[in-house]
Amino acid sequence: MNEAGDKRMPELSRSLQPRHITMISIGGMIGAGLFVSSSAAIAATGPAIVLSYLLTGTLVLLVMRMLGEMAMSLPNVRSFTEFARAGLGQWGGFIAGWLYWYFWMIVVPVEAIAGANILHGWFGLPPLALGLVLMGVMTAVNLMSARSYGEFEFWFASIKVAAIIVFIALAAAYACGLTAPHGPTFSNLTAYGGFMPHGWISVLAGAVTVYFSLTGAEITTIAAAESQEPARAVARMSTTVIVRILTFYVGSVLLIVSVVPWTSVRVGESPFTLALTTMQFRWASLAMSVIILTAVLSCLNSAFYVCSRVLFVLAEHGDAPQWLVQLNARRVPTRSVWMGSLAGVLGILAATASSQTVFAFLVNASGALMVFIYMMITVAHIRLRRQREAAGAPAPALSMWFFPWASYAALAGMTAVLIGMALTPAMTADLKASILSLALAVLAFLLVNSRRRARAAQPVAGTAGP
């Protein structure tokens, strides 16, 4: 409390530099979803999966552009989910914040288990013990400072980017016939049932699967709050994300289905390893294991960071217990970090030491949450833009393209993703469980809000009449 008597919330540090923010945004998008999970999408769709990535990449790009505009017009908003509060009111910030926290909270044990399984294959130690060790390391990294997180993510993301660039260079040379023994291999795009062997429906179904691999770029809006120029950092992210999508996702997947027949891709096995092995690189398996481990640890680190910062912002607005606002000398919300660590450990125990039924339900319950959150952000952007135009305020330096039609198109695209989930048997359980999560978040807000109103209606001590 300052001399004037007003409550001033503690502020996070401003220690993240532009290079950290850049790599954090890239690292948030490049994970095991690209290196491993893309196998399922390729196997189900064929070479036309490239179109699925283009469609989904465009959808994510539109949302990121909206974030860029809102960041420029509302520079004081310091968190991705808080744009929902700005455009929709308190309920928007509460629901989007808690759903976003829950989504990344589930990522923590999932990535820790994935990393533990890779290490188990190398050293033979119990996955449970390895998972707990990884949790301890990441907790220590995030307790040190925002800069330690930024440095960790910078180097891990740099490894992922370098690996993809090397892969694209090697695969392009092979596909063009420069290193292939029998000339160009682009015929693989049409030789096994055609470019679109399962028709347009499979392309749209593939877009549903791919959508979840492309989420994560919004992490920049969380990390930008601890940089010197938050609004500019978010704006820079929103204008360059399409280049990353085209280069890292569309480019690498196109080359994979050019180098190897799509029918040879096996679900659960890295198509990158398959392509490198086809190109006679004997070190492919070990190299990809190291890269996948790097991607997993990077995502685990980011998930830890996001959970602690989102919880901190929720506490700032009274949507989470106030004791979570406390910062240490390095301005790190230590209690929020410990909460994330505790939840992660419980998740690992649930998934490895006991019945997996509970953990499987928790994972399913996060399946469609990013679609719900992105839709809320889109509606918030439309409302904020309308309010600004009605007030006659000048347009920010960065604006949404073709407003409002592009924003409506984004909403329609995300609605189509939900419909696609409902029509895809393997995703129906995820959608139902995610709707339950949304309903619980709405109910929690109604309960919290009713208590706030009840407290506000009580007379303040000492102000009542005689």
C-alpha positions as CSV (number, residue, x, y, z in Angstrom):
1,M,0.0,0.0,0.0
2,N,1.4,3.4,-1.0
3,E,1.2,6.7,0.8
4,A,-2.1,7.5,-0.7
5,G,-3.5,4.4,0.7
6,D,-4.5,2.6,-2.5
7,K,-3.7,-1.0,-3.0
8,R,-1.0,-1.5,-5.5
9,M,-0.5,-5.1,-6.7
10,P,3.0,-6.4,-7.0
11,E,4.4,-6.3,-10.5
12,L,6.3,-9.0,-12.3
13,S,9.8,-8.4,-13.5
14,R,10.7,-6.8,-16.9
15,S,13.7,-9.0,-17.5
16,L,12.8,-10.8,-20.8
17,Q,14.5,-9.5,-23.9
18,P,13.1,-9.5,-27.5
19,R,15.2,-12.6,-28.4
20,H,13.5,-14.4,-25.5
21,I,10.0,-13.4,-26.6
22,T,10.7,-14.4,-30.2
23,M,11.9,-17.9,-29.2
24,I,9.2,-18.3,-26.6
25,S,6.5,-17.7,-29.3
26,I,8.3,-20.2,-31.7
27,G,8.8,-22.7,-28.9
28,G,5.2,-22.6,-27.9
29,M,4.2,-23.8,-31.4
30,I,6.8,-26.4,-32.0
31,G,6.5,-29.4,-29.8
32,A,5.9,-33.2,-29.9
33,G,2.7,-32.4,-31.9
34,L,4.9,-31.6,-34.9
35,F,7.6,-34.2,-34.4
36,V,5.4,-37.2,-33.4
37,S,1.7,-36.5,-33.4
38,S,1.8,-35.4,-37.1
39,S,2.1,-39.1,-37.9
40,A,-1.6,-39.6,-37.0
41,A,-2.7,-36.7,-39.2
42,I,-0.6,-37.9,-42.2
43,A,-1.8,-41.5,-41.9
44,A,-5.5,-40.4,-41.8
45,T,-5.4,-37.8,-44.5
46,G,-2.5,-38.5,-46.9
47,P,-0.5,-35.9,-48.8
48,A,-3.5,-33.5,-48.5
49,I,-2.6,-33.0,-44.9
50,V,-0.6,-30.1,-46.2
51,L,-4.0,-28.4,-46.9
52,S,-5.2,-29.1,-43.4
53,Y,-2.1,-27.4,-42.0
54,L,-2.7,-24.4,-44.3
55,L,-6.4,-24.1,-43.3
56,T,-5.6,-24.4,-39.6
57,G,-2.6,-22.1,-39.9
58,T,-4.8,-19.4,-41.4
59,L,-7.3,-19.8,-38.6
60,V,-4.6,-19.4,-35.9
61,L,-3.1,-16.5,-37.8
62,L,-6.4,-14.6,-37.7
63,V,-6.6,-15.1,-33.9
64,M,-3.0,-13.9,-33.4
65,R,-3.7,-10.8,-35.6
66,M,-6.7,-10.0,-33.3
67,L,-4.4,-10.3,-30.3
68,G,-1.9,-8.0,-31.9
69,E,-4.6,-5.3,-32.5
70,M,-5.9,-5.6,-28.9
71,A,-2.4,-5.5,-27.5
72,M,-1.7,-2.2,-29.4
73,S,-5.0,-0.6,-28.4
74,L,-4.9,-1.9,-24.8
75,P,-1.2,-1.8,-23.8
76,N,-2.1,-2.2,-20.1
77,V,-3.5,-5.7,-20.5
78,R,-0.8,-8.1,-19.5
79,S,-2.1,-11.6,-20.2
80,F,-3.7,-13.5,-23.1
81,T,-6.9,-14.3,-21.2
82,E,-7.3,-10.8,-19.8
83,F,-8.4,-9.6,-23.3
84,A,-11.5,-11.7,-22.7
85,R,-12.1,-9.7,-19.5
86,A,-11.6,-6.5,-21.3
87,G,-14.1,-7.3,-24.0
88,L,-16.6,-9.6,-22.3
89,G,-16.5,-8.4,-18.6
90,Q,-15.5,-10.2,-15.4
91,W,-17.0,-13.5,-16.4
92,G,-14.9,-13.6,-19.5
93,G,-11.7,-13.1,-17.6
94,F,-12.6,-15.7,-15.0
95,I,-13.7,-18.4,-17.3
96,A,-11.0,-17.9,-20.0
97,G,-8.3,-17.6,-17.3
98,W,-9.2,-20.8,-15.4
99,L,-9.8,-22.8,-18.6
100,Y,-6.4,-21.7,-19.9
101,W,-4.7,-22.5,-16.6
102,Y,-6.3,-26.0,-16.6
103,F,-5.3,-26.7,-20.2
104,W,-1.6,-25.9,-19.5
105,M,-1.8,-27.6,-16.1
106,I,-2.7,-30.9,-17.9
107,V,0.2,-30.3,-20.3
108,V,2.7,-30.4,-17.4
109,P,2.3,-34.1,-16.4
110,V,1.7,-35.1,-20.0
111,E,5.0,-33.7,-21.1
112,A,6.8,-34.8,-18.0
113,I,5.7,-38.4,-18.6
114,A,6.7,-38.2,-22.3
115,G,10.1,-37.0,-21.3
116,A,10.4,-39.7,-18.7
117,N,9.6,-42.4,-21.2
118,I,12.3,-41.2,-23.6
119,L,14.9,-41.1,-20.7
120,H,13.6,-44.5,-19.6
121,G,14.5,-45.9,-23.0
122,W,18.1,-44.5,-22.6
123,F,18.9,-45.3,-19.0
124,G,16.3,-47.9,-17.9
125,L,15.3,-46.1,-14.8
126,P,11.7,-46.1,-13.6
127,P,9.5,-43.6,-15.5
128,L,7.8,-42.4,-12.3
129,A,11.2,-41.4,-10.7
130,L,12.4,-39.8,-13.9
131,G,9.1,-37.8,-14.3
132,L,9.5,-36.5,-10.7
133,V,13.1,-35.5,-11.4
134,L,12.0,-33.6,-14.4
135,M,9.3,-31.8,-12.4
136,G,11.9,-30.9,-9.8
137,V,14.3,-29.4,-12.4
138,M,11.5,-27.4,-14.1
139,T,10.3,-26.2,-10.7
140,A,13.8,-24.9,-9.9
141,V,14.2,-23.2,-13.2
142,N,10.9,-21.3,-12.9
143,L,11.6,-20.4,-9.2
144,M,14.9,-18.7,-10.1
145,S,13.6,-15.8,-12.3
146,A,11.7,-15.0,-15.5
147,R,15.0,-14.5,-17.2
148,S,16.1,-18.1,-16.3
149,Y,12.9,-19.4,-17.9
150,G,13.6,-17.1,-20.9
151,E,17.2,-18.4,-21.3
152,F,16.1,-22.0,-21.0
153,E,13.4,-21.6,-23.5
154,F,15.6,-19.6,-25.9
155,W,18.2,-22.3,-26.2
156,F,15.7,-25.2,-26.3
157,A,13.6,-23.4,-28.9
158,S,16.8,-22.6,-30.9
159,I,17.6,-26.4,-31.0
160,K,14.2,-27.1,-32.3
161,V,14.4,-24.4,-35.0
162,A,17.8,-25.5,-36.0
163,A,16.7,-29.1,-36.3
164,I,13.7,-28.2,-38.5
165,I,15.9,-26.0,-40.8
166,V,18.4,-28.8,-41.2
167,F,15.6,-31.3,-41.9
168,I,14.0,-29.0,-44.5
169,A,17.4,-28.5,-46.2
170,L,18.2,-32.3,-46.3
171,A,14.6,-33.3,-47.4
172,A,14.4,-30.6,-50.0
173,A,17.7,-31.8,-51.6
174,Y,16.4,-35.4,-51.6
175,A,12.9,-34.6,-52.9
176,C,14.4,-32.5,-55.7
177,G,16.6,-35.4,-56.7
178,L,20.0,-33.8,-55.7
179,T,20.7,-36.6,-53.2
180,A,18.1,-39.2,-54.1
181,P,19.4,-42.3,-56.0
182,H,16.6,-42.3,-58.5
183,G,15.8,-38.6,-59.0
184,P,13.1,-36.4,-57.7
185,T,10.5,-38.0,-55.3
186,F,7.6,-35.6,-55.6
187,S,5.7,-38.4,-57.3
188,N,5.0,-39.7,-53.8
189,L,2.4,-36.9,-53.5
190,T,0.1,-38.6,-56.0
191,A,1.4,-42.2,-56.5
192,Y,-0.5,-43.8,-53.6
193,G,-4.2,-43.1,-54.2
194,G,-3.8,-39.6,-55.3
195,F,-3.0,-36.3,-53.5
196,M,-6.4,-36.5,-51.7
197,P,-7.0,-40.3,-51.2
198,H,-9.8,-39.9,-48.7
199,G,-11.5,-36.7,-50.2
200,W,-12.2,-33.3,-48.8
201,I,-13.8,-34.7,-45.6
202,S,-10.5,-36.1,-44.5
203,V,-8.8,-32.7,-45.1
204,L,-11.4,-31.1,-42.8
205,A,-11.1,-33.9,-40.2
206,G,-7.3,-33.5,-40.4
207,A,-7.6,-29.8,-39.7
208,V,-9.4,-30.7,-36.4
209,T,-6.4,-32.8,-35.4
210,V,-3.8,-30.3,-36.6
211,Y,-5.5,-27.4,-34.8
212,F,-4.3,-28.5,-31.4
213,S,-0.7,-28.8,-32.6
214,L,-0.7,-25.2,-33.7
215,T,-1.9,-23.7,-30.5
216,G,0.7,-22.1,-28.2
217,A,1.7,-19.0,-30.1
218,E,-0.4,-17.0,-27.6
219,I,2.2,-17.8,-24.9
220,T,3.9,-14.7,-26.1
221,T,1.2,-12.5,-24.6
222,I,1.9,-14.1,-21.2
223,A,5.7,-13.7,-21.4
224,A,5.4,-10.2,-23.0
225,A,4.2,-8.8,-19.6
226,E,7.7,-9.4,-18.3
227,S,9.4,-7.6,-21.3
228,Q,10.2,-3.9,-21.7
229,E,7.7,-3.3,-24.5
230,P,4.8,-5.8,-24.1
231,A,2.5,-4.4,-26.8
232,R,5.2,-4.3,-29.4
233,A,6.3,-7.9,-28.5
234,V,2.7,-9.2,-29.1
235,A,2.4,-7.2,-32.3
236,R,5.7,-8.6,-33.6
237,M,4.5,-12.1,-32.8
238,S,1.2,-11.6,-34.6
239,T,2.8,-10.5,-37.9
240,T,5.5,-13.2,-38.1
241,V,3.5,-16.2,-36.9
242,I,2.4,-17.1,-40.4
243,V,6.0,-17.3,-41.6
244,R,6.7,-19.8,-38.9
245,I,3.6,-21.8,-39.7
246,L,4.4,-22.0,-43.4
247,T,8.1,-22.7,-42.9
248,F,8.1,-25.1,-39.9
249,Y,4.8,-26.9,-40.3
250,V,3.6,-26.8,-43.9
251,G,7.2,-26.9,-45.3
252,S,8.4,-29.9,-43.2
253,V,5.1,-31.9,-43.6
254,L,5.1,-31.3,-47.4
255,L,8.6,-32.6,-47.7
256,I,7.9,-35.6,-45.5
257,V,5.0,-36.8,-47.8
258,S,7.3,-36.0,-50.8
259,V,10.2,-38.1,-49.5
260,V,8.3,-41.1,-48.2
261,P,5.0,-42.7,-49.3
262,W,2.3,-41.5,-46.9
263,T,1.2,-45.1,-46.6
264,S,4.4,-46.0,-44.8
265,V,3.8,-43.5,-42.0
266,R,2.9,-45.3,-38.7
267,V,0.8,-43.6,-36.0
268,G,2.9,-42.8,-32.9
269,E,6.2,-43.0,-34.7
270,S,8.0,-39.8,-35.8
271,P,7.6,-39.2,-39.5
272,F,10.8,-37.1,-39.3
273,T,12.7,-40.2,-38.3
274,L,11.1,-42.2,-41.1
275,A,12.1,-39.6,-43.7
276,L,15.6,-39.3,-42.4
277,T,16.0,-43.1,-42.4
278,T,14.7,-43.2,-45.9
279,M,17.4,-40.7,-46.9
280,Q,20.0,-43.1,-45.4
281,F,20.9,-41.1,-42.4
282,R,21.8,-43.8,-39.8
283,W,21.9,-41.3,-37.0
284,A,18.3,-40.3,-37.5
285,S,16.7,-42.3,-34.7
286,L,19.0,-41.1,-32.0
287,A,19.1,-37.5,-33.3
288,M,15.3,-37.3,-33.4
289,S,15.0,-38.8,-29.9
290,V,17.2,-36.0,-28.6
291,I,15.2,-33.4,-30.5
292,I,11.9,-34.8,-29.4
293,L,13.2,-34.8,-25.8
294,T,14.2,-31.1,-26.3
295,A,10.8,-30.3,-27.6
296,V,9.1,-32.1,-24.7
297,L,11.2,-30.3,-22.1
298,S,10.6,-26.9,-23.8
299,C,6.9,-27.5,-23.7
300,L,7.1,-28.6,-20.1
301,N,9.0,-25.5,-19.2
302,S,6.5,-23.2,-21.0
303,A,3.6,-25.0,-19.4
304,F,5.1,-24.4,-15.9
305,Y,5.7,-20.7,-16.7
306,V,2.2,-20.1,-18.2
307,C,0.4,-21.8,-15.3
308,S,2.2,-19.7,-12.7
309,R,1.6,-16.4,-14.5
310,V,-2.0,-17.0,-15.4
311,L,-2.7,-18.0,-11.8
312,F,-1.0,-14.8,-10.6
313,V,-3.2,-12.7,-12.9
314,L,-6.3,-14.5,-11.7
315,A,-5.3,-13.7,-8.1
316,E,-4.7,-10.1,-9.0
317,H,-8.4,-9.8,-10.1
318,G,-9.7,-11.7,-7.1
319,D,-10.5,-14.8,-9.2
320,A,-8.0,-16.9,-7.2
321,P,-6.8,-16.8,-3.6
322,Q,-4.9,-13.5,-2.8
323,W,-1.9,-15.3,-1.2
324,L,-0.9,-16.4,-4.8
325,V,-0.1,-12.8,-5.6
326,Q,3.1,-12.8,-3.4
327,L,6.4,-12.4,-5.2
328,N,9.9,-13.2,-4.1
329,A,12.9,-10.8,-4.3
330,R,13.3,-11.7,-8.0
331,R,9.6,-10.9,-8.6
332,V,8.6,-14.5,-9.3
333,P,5.2,-15.6,-8.1
334,T,6.6,-18.5,-6.1
335,R,3.4,-19.8,-4.6
336,S,1.8,-20.0,-8.1
337,V,4.9,-21.9,-9.3
338,W,4.6,-24.4,-6.4
339,M,0.9,-24.8,-7.1
340,G,1.7,-25.8,-10.6
341,S,4.4,-28.2,-9.4
342,L,2.1,-29.8,-6.9
343,A,-0.7,-30.3,-9.6
344,G,1.9,-31.7,-12.0
345,V,3.2,-34.2,-9.5
346,L,-0.3,-35.4,-8.7
347,G,-0.9,-35.8,-12.4
348,I,2.2,-37.9,-12.8
349,L,1.2,-40.1,-9.9
350,A,-2.3,-40.5,-11.3
351,A,-1.0,-41.5,-14.7
352,T,1.8,-43.9,-13.6
353,A,1.3,-45.1,-10.1
354,S,-2.5,-45.7,-10.1
355,S,-5.4,-46.3,-12.4
356,Q,-5.1,-44.2,-15.6
357,T,-8.9,-43.8,-15.8
358,V,-8.9,-40.5,-13.8
359,F,-5.9,-39.1,-15.6
360,A,-7.4,-40.0,-19.0
361,F,-10.6,-38.2,-18.1
362,L,-8.6,-35.1,-17.0
363,V,-6.7,-35.1,-20.4
364,N,-10.0,-35.5,-22.3
365,A,-11.5,-32.7,-20.4
366,S,-8.8,-30.3,-21.8
367,G,-9.3,-31.4,-25.4
368,A,-11.4,-28.6,-26.8
369,L,-10.7,-25.9,-24.3
370,M,-8.4,-24.0,-26.6
371,V,-11.2,-23.8,-29.1
372,F,-13.5,-22.3,-26.5
373,I,-10.8,-19.8,-25.3
374,Y,-9.9,-18.7,-28.8
375,M,-13.6,-18.2,-29.6
376,M,-14.0,-16.0,-26.5
377,I,-11.0,-14.0,-27.5
378,T,-12.5,-13.5,-31.0
379,V,-15.8,-12.3,-29.6
380,A,-14.0,-10.0,-27.2
381,H,-12.0,-8.5,-30.1
382,I,-15.2,-7.8,-32.1
383,R,-16.8,-6.1,-29.2
384,L,-13.7,-4.0,-28.3
385,R,-13.3,-3.0,-32.0
386,R,-17.0,-1.9,-32.2
387,Q,-16.6,0.1,-29.0
388,R,-13.5,1.8,-30.2
389,E,-15.1,2.7,-33.5
390,A,-18.2,4.0,-31.8
391,A,-16.1,6.2,-29.6
392,G,-14.3,7.6,-32.6
393,A,-10.9,6.5,-31.2
394,P,-8.1,6.3,-33.8
395,A,-7.1,2.9,-35.1
396,P,-4.0,1.3,-33.6
397,A,-0.9,0.8,-35.8
398,L,-1.8,-2.9,-36.2
399,S,-5.4,-3.7,-37.2
400,M,-7.3,-6.9,-38.1
401,W,-7.6,-7.5,-41.8
402,F,-11.0,-7.2,-43.5
403,F,-12.9,-6.5,-40.2
404,P,-15.5,-7.8,-39.4
405,W,-15.6,-10.5,-42.0
406,A,-12.3,-12.1,-41.2
407,S,-13.2,-12.2,-37.5
408,Y,-16.5,-13.8,-38.4
409,A,-14.7,-16.3,-40.6
410,A,-12.4,-17.2,-37.7
411,L,-15.5,-17.9,-35.5
412,A,-17.0,-20.0,-38.2
413,G,-13.8,-21.9,-38.6
414,M,-13.6,-22.7,-34.9
415,T,-17.2,-23.7,-34.9
416,A,-16.4,-26.1,-37.7
417,V,-13.6,-27.5,-35.6
418,L,-16.1,-28.3,-32.8
419,I,-18.5,-29.8,-35.3
420,G,-15.6,-31.9,-36.7
421,M,-14.8,-33.1,-33.2
422,A,-18.5,-34.1,-32.6
423,L,-18.5,-36.1,-35.9
424,T,-15.1,-37.8,-35.2
425,P,-15.6,-40.9,-33.0
426,A,-12.1,-40.7,-31.5
427,M,-12.7,-37.1,-30.4
428,T,-16.3,-37.2,-29.2
429,A,-15.3,-38.1,-25.6
430,D,-12.8,-35.1,-25.6
431,L,-15.5,-32.7,-26.7
432,K,-18.1,-33.9,-24.1
433,A,-15.5,-33.8,-21.3
434,S,-14.4,-30.3,-22.4
435,I,-18.0,-29.1,-22.4
436,L,-18.2,-30.4,-18.8
437,S,-15.1,-28.4,-18.0
438,L,-16.7,-25.3,-19.5
439,A,-19.9,-25.8,-17.5
440,L,-17.9,-26.2,-14.3
441,A,-16.0,-23.0,-15.0
442,V,-19.3,-21.2,-15.6
443,L,-20.8,-22.6,-12.4
444,A,-17.7,-21.6,-10.4
445,F,-18.0,-18.0,-11.7
446,L,-21.6,-17.8,-10.7
447,L,-20.8,-19.0,-7.2
448,V,-17.8,-16.6,-6.8
449,N,-19.8,-13.7,-8.2
450,S,-22.7,-14.3,-5.9
451,R,-20.4,-14.2,-2.9
452,R,-18.8,-11.0,-4.2
453,R,-22.2,-9.4,-4.5
454,A,-23.2,-10.6,-1.0
455,R,-20.0,-9.1,0.5
456,A,-20.6,-5.8,-1.4
457,A,-24.1,-5.6,-0.1
458,Q,-23.0,-5.8,3.5
459,P,-22.7,-2.5,5.3
460,V,-19.1,-1.5,6.1
461,A,-18.3,-1.5,9.8
462,G,-18.6,2.0,11.3
463,T,-20.9,3.4,8.6
464,A,-24.2,2.3,10.0
465,G,-26.5,4.7,11.6
466,P,-27.1,5.0,15.4
